[in-house]
Amino acid sequence: MRRVLVCLFALVFVTGPSDGMARRVHLSSEQISQLAQIHIILLTSSVRTEEGLVQSEALHTLVAKRFQELGFSVVSDSSASHDVEFRVFCVERKRFVGTTPGGGDAELEEAPDRLWNGPACRFRYHLNGVDLGWLTEVRGPSSDEKLGFREAGEAFEESAVFASLLQEVARSEFPLLVMADWGHASRLASLLLDSETQPAQQQLIVQQMAGFSSSTFLPSLLTFIQRQHFPVEAIEALASAGEEGLPHLVALFQDRNQLPMIQASAARGIGRIYGTTGNRAAFVPMVEYLAEAVDTIASPDDIEFPVLTEVVWSLSNSRSDRVLGLLHLLQAKIWIYHDPSGNMQELREAVSAVSKFLDHVQL
């Protein structure tokens, strides 16, 4: 059983995390091309209150402004020329909508919450009249009864509850999320380096970059890493560039002036690339670091724990007798030290698991 768990971990480590918001509609090459060329957005919005459907100029203006700030043109007349229809539907009291059609949505903060019974707004778009399966939701600050009730005769769209919901819409980054879904990598890359882009927006953009081709975002991402902004997230995105990003990851890993968390993130990225490509350029720096650690460690103070732990996990994909021998030597060293720290425990677990896995695959 223990060997099975080790094998499963190695499989997860090699393949990396999956995208939680997997699309449930297959896109044709023509649709992908059309999405990438979107510039004019037809915006439609409505609000469902307890009395029925109403229109809110404040909501419509707010959403239009969010897109216009990013360089899009917004129209409200369906007869006007447009590239896509973006729909906003808000409710005073959200009703139970049943289980989600696909797995993973419930784990995402911006995904629809089927149990929410307070005010909420849903965003989706239609391309040539077809819903392509993208959906996100913004919820009000609370669903309790105290906030939900309004004064007698007061319209929902004029209430404090709706004003609070609009504040959440203003804070939401739905424009960036839908831009990523449309494949607007160049726009996102420009926003990443824009001095007026907020740090939270930059962090979200970096997270979205993993889904794009490396040639589009790699120059901007490298510049962003040099500025030391969200380096861990940026390095993880850099790893998604594959072999094209490998030299940059190796340079970050081998730079002893970098923070340990940056070196550790680079090691993790190198391990992902090695696991999927088998590129020796990813294997060599990991083995050299491990060999140096085995030779120089004389006490726990000599160990850069996050870096060495990631290196060990990264080498779980190797089939080298040298790696296995180095791991056995490292294991013999770290178990003689009286160090009950969490860092040492994680390192011991990594060395033990990877050693057992490599022993097993070489049988």
KADA-V44606 format. One record per helix or strand of 2 or more residues. SS is the DSSP state (H for helix, E for strand). FROM is the first residue (numbers start at 0). TO is the last residue. Records with the same first field share a line. If there is no record, write none. Layout:
# KADA-V44606
SS->FROM-TO ; FROM-TO
This chain:
# KADA-V44606
H->1-14 ; 28-35 ; 56-67 ; 104-106 ; 144-147 ; 155-157 ; 159-170 ; 173-181 ; 184-192 ; 198-210 ; 213-225 ; 230-238 ; 242-253 ; 259-276 ; 279-295 ; 299-301 ; 304-316 ; 320-333 ; 341-360
E->39-47 ; 52-53 ; 72-74 ; 83-90 ; 119-126 ; 129-138
